[in-house]
Amino acid sequence: MTRVLLDKIASVTARLQLGRHAVLGSDIPAVPGTVVACRVLTAKTTYNTLENLHGRMVTLQPGDVIAGALGHRDALHGYAGRVPDAVEIGDKLQLLNLGGVIGTGASSVPGLGSPFELEVLGSILHFPHLGQRVGAPANIAAAALPLTPIPSHLPPILALAGTSMDSGKTTAAAVLVAGLTARGLKVAAGKMTGVSLRRDILQMEDSGASPVALFTDFGVVTTNEQNAVPAGHALIAHLAESEPDVIVLELGDGLLGTYGVRALLSDPAFSRSIKALALCAQDPVGVWGAVQLLKERWNLRPAVISGPVTDSPVGQRFCREEMGMPAWNALKNGKQLVRAAVSALGIKETVPVA
């Protein structure tokens, strides 16, 4: 065992409540969630921050010692990497995302450059037996909330799905949360799928949602077709405990991505719980394809369209005239977007807003 002072602690480890003084071990299980200490080896001027335990983006410098967790990422517009087959002290790994997910196999991405190169210093140990100096490699699953089933009685759920990452889901979710809370409604919110990063649910919290939750709270670094459903059930059950008037859920990534959106929409318990679905898309082709896919595979129809496709009147006209669906831009037409959601959810406003 060796001791190290951590300069930065990534948000993926938040529930473990790590301190800056860490004890390291040489046994490093090569599985998702293993918490590792690494030294930053390279410098970057873009995508060069790490989300810390407080949700702040802190700049990384060569020589910084950070705590993160092993995991994989399949980003369409970012770094893609995997959990190594084996990990030893001195190995070179890469920082795959801003939340502190660490893996291998990522390559340079236009606009982002190469990922941070990291030197593995060891696994961060936790000491599960009080009074004994026997440490074990920490894993984020050790501090996870329980995997409970979806309750039989739920408030109306508004889900946001997209054609891909960066299709406007979080922006729309934040606007919807703010608009619903302005109407006197108690809103809980969560992110169901993706790679560990608390930024999106913090934005929803800043917009008025309480409580908020992320799949990472249930021991998952990166969702996939196997773990998205149990983590999603537990997330909904956790949010429902606060007895909100409505739950807003973002499905990270796109409908055809690898993060488990398809598994969730195919799950009867989850699909039955959705009262209304908002679709975010980049362009008219994405809208058309997503609407067809939702109908043919999951018998779902969006209640409203948002995202970059609604940035101009051209895209809005396509959605309304060709697809027969309301389309509102979250930033320019937020009130109309919220009205469409309220109508689809069938909920009564405590404080009606003009």
N, C-alpha and C positions, 0 to 999 in steps of 0.2 A: 504494500500500500504506500502511496505517496500523497502529499498534500499540495493543493494548488489554489491560488486565488483567482476566481473567475472575474473577468472584466465585464462581460455581458452574458446575461442569461435569457435564452430565447423563450418566447411565449408558448411554444409547444409544450414546455415543461411546467406550465403555470400551476397546475393543480398539485404538483409535488412540493411547491413552496421551498425551492432550493435556496440555500444561503450562498454567499460569495465564497466562503471557505469550504472547499470540497475535498473529499478523500477519494482517490482514484484507485482502481484495480486493473489488473492486466487481463482478466477474463472479460471479453467483450462479446456477448451473444449477438450474432448477426441476424437479428430479427427486428421487425418494425417496433418502434417505441423504445428501444434501448437508448438510455441517456448517456451521451459521451461528451467528454471535454476535448476540445480541439484548439490548435493555435492557427490563427489566420496567417497565411503565407504570402498572399498577393494583395495588390492595391487595385481599387476600382473607383471610377468616377460616376458610373451609372449602376443602378440596382445594387447599391453599395451600403444598404442599411439592414438592420435586424430589428424586428419587433420585440421589445423587451416585455418583462412581466407586467408593466403598467400600460401596455399598448402603445408606447412611444416608439418611433422609428429612430434608432441610434446608429450613427455612422461607424462602420468597422474600419480598423486600420491594421496594417501588417503588425504582427506580434500580439494582437488581442487574443486572450484566451476566452473561449465562449463555450456555453453549454447548449446542446441541441439534442435532437433525437433522430435515430435512423428511420428512414422511410423512403417511399418512392414518389415520383411525380411524373405525370404524363401531360404536361402543359402543351396546348396548341400554339400559344404565343409566348412561351417561356422555356425554362430549362426542363429537360426530361431526363430522369435518372432513376436508379433502382437501389435497393438494399444490397450491399456487397455479399458475396457468398461466404466470406470470412473477414474478420477485422482483427488487426493486431496493432499494438502500440507502434507508432512510426509510420503507419500507412497513410497515404494521401487520398483524401476524399474531397467532396465538393458540397458547397452550400446550395441546395436546390431551390429554396424559396425564402421569403422574408420572415417566415415564422420560425425558422430554425430547423427545417427538415434537411437531413444530411444523407448523402448517398454517393453513388459513383455512376459513371457513364455519360454524364452531361457534356454537351459540346457547346461551342460558341453560338450565340443567337443574334441575328441582326438587331441593332439598336440596344442590346444589353451587353454585348461582348461575351467574354468567357466568365464562367461562374468563379466565385471565390475558391481558391485551393486551400485545403485545411490539412493540418498534420494531427493525427489522432494521438492524444496524450493518455487516454485510458477511459474506462467506463467510470461513471460517477456512482459511488456506492451509497446505498442506504442501509440502515441498521435496524432490521425489523424486530429484533429481540431486545427488549429493554434491559439495560445493564450488561449486555454482552458486546464485546468488540468484534463481532463477526459480521462483516459487511457482505452485501450481495449487489450485483449490478442492478441499478435502478431502471425501471421501465415506466412509462407514463401510465400504463394500465393499472399500476399499483394504487393510484389515487383516483381512479375513475369512479364516476357515479354509477349506480347499479343499472343493469340492463333489464328494465321492467317493460311489460307489454303495454300496448296502447289501451287506455281505458275505454269502456263501452260508451261513456257519455263524454262528448267533447264539444267545445265551443266551435263556431264556424272557423274553418281553416282556409286561408288564402295562400296558395302556393305560387311561386314564381319560377318558371322554367325558361331556358334560353337555348338558342341555336348553337352557342359556343360560349367559351369564356369571353369576358369583356363585351357582352351583348347588352349591358345596361341593367342587369338584374338588381344589383345592390343599390344603385341610384334610385330605381323605381321602388324598391322595398322601403328605403328610407323615406321617400316622399309619401308613400302609402301609410307608413307608421305614423308620420307626423300628422297627416291629414285625418287619420282615424282617431288619434288621441285628441286632436283639436275638437273633435265631435263628442268628446266626453267618454270615449270608449277606452277600456283598459286593454292594452295590446301587449302580448308576449311575442317574442320573435326568435328565430333560430336559423342556422345554416346547416343543411342536411348532408351535403356532399362536397368533396373537394380535397384540398391539402391544407394542413393546419395553418391557420392565420386568423387572428381574432379581429382584424381590422373591420371586416364587414359587419359582424354583430355589434362591434363597438359603435359603428356608424348608426345602426338601428337603435342602439341604446341611447345615443346622443339625440336621436329623433323622437324619443319618448317611450320606447319599448322597455318593459320590465315585467318579468325577468327576460334575459337573453341566454342562449346556449349554443354551443358548437359541438359537432361530433367528437372533437378532441376531448371534451369533458367526459366522454364515455370510453376513453382509452384507445381511440382510433387516430393514428397519425394521418393516414390517407385513406379515404373510403374507396371501396371497390364493390364488385358485384356480390361478394360474400358478406362483407361486414356492414354495408350501408343499411340494410333492412333492420337488423337488431339494434344498431345504434340509432337509427331513425325512430323506431318505436319508442326507445327509451327517452329520446330527446322530446318527443311529443308528450309523453307521459309526464316528464319533468316540468315542461311548460304549463301543462294543464293543471298541475297541482296548485298553481297560484290563482286559479279560477278567473282567467281573463275573459273579456267579451269576445275577443278574436285572436287567433294565432296567425302570424305571418311567417312563412317558411320559404327560404331561398334554396333552390336546388342548384348547387354550384356546378360549373362546367356546362356542357351542352347535352342535349337529349341522346346523342350518339357517342358521347365520351365514355371513358373507362372507369369513371368514379362511382358508378352504381345508380345513376338516375334511372336507367331502364329497369333495374331490379326493384327499385322503390315503386315506380309507376305500375309494375306488373304485380306488386304485392296487394292482395285484396284488402287487407286491413288499412293500408295507407291510402290506396286509391279511393276507398269508400269515405275516408275522412276528409277528402278535399271538397270543400263547398264551392270554391271558385279558383280558376287558374288564370294567371296573367302570363302571356308569352312575350319574351323580349327577343328581338331579332335584329340582325345587321342590315338586311336588305329584303326586297320583295321575294326573291327566290327562297331565302331562308324562311320567310313567313309561310309561303305556299307549302314548302316541304315539311315544315314542322306541323302545320295544321293537318296535313294528310297523315303524317306519322302518328300524331296524337289520336286521330280518329280511327285509323285502321288497326293500330296495335293496342291502344288502351281505351278506346271509346270515350275520349275526352275532347272537349271543345273549349278553346280559350274564351274567357269572358271579355278580355281586352288585350290589345297589342300595344307594346311600348318598345323602347330601345332605339338605337340609331336609325332604324327604318322610318321612325316618325320624326326625324330631325327636320324634314322638309315636307311641304304640302304634297309633293309627288308620292312619297311613300305612304302618307296618311290616306290619300285618295285610293291608292291600290288596296290597302287593307279594308277600307270601307266599301268601295265600289266593286272590287273583284272578289274579296273574301267575305264581305257582308259582316264585318266585325268593327266595333269601335276601336279607334286607334288614337292614343294621346301620348305626347312627349312628356316624360316625367319632369323635366326642367322647365319647359315652356307652358305646359298645360296641366300642371299638377292638380289643380282643383277638379278638372274634368276627369282625370285619371282616378282620383279618389271617389268621385261620384259613381263612376262605372263600377268600381270595386264594391262600394256600399250596396249598390243595386243588385249586383251578382250574389253578394253574401246574404242578402235578405235580412240585414240587421237594422235595428232601430237606433237612431242617433239620440244620444242623451242631450247633446247640445248641437242642434242643427246649424250648419254653416251655409251661408248663401254661396 
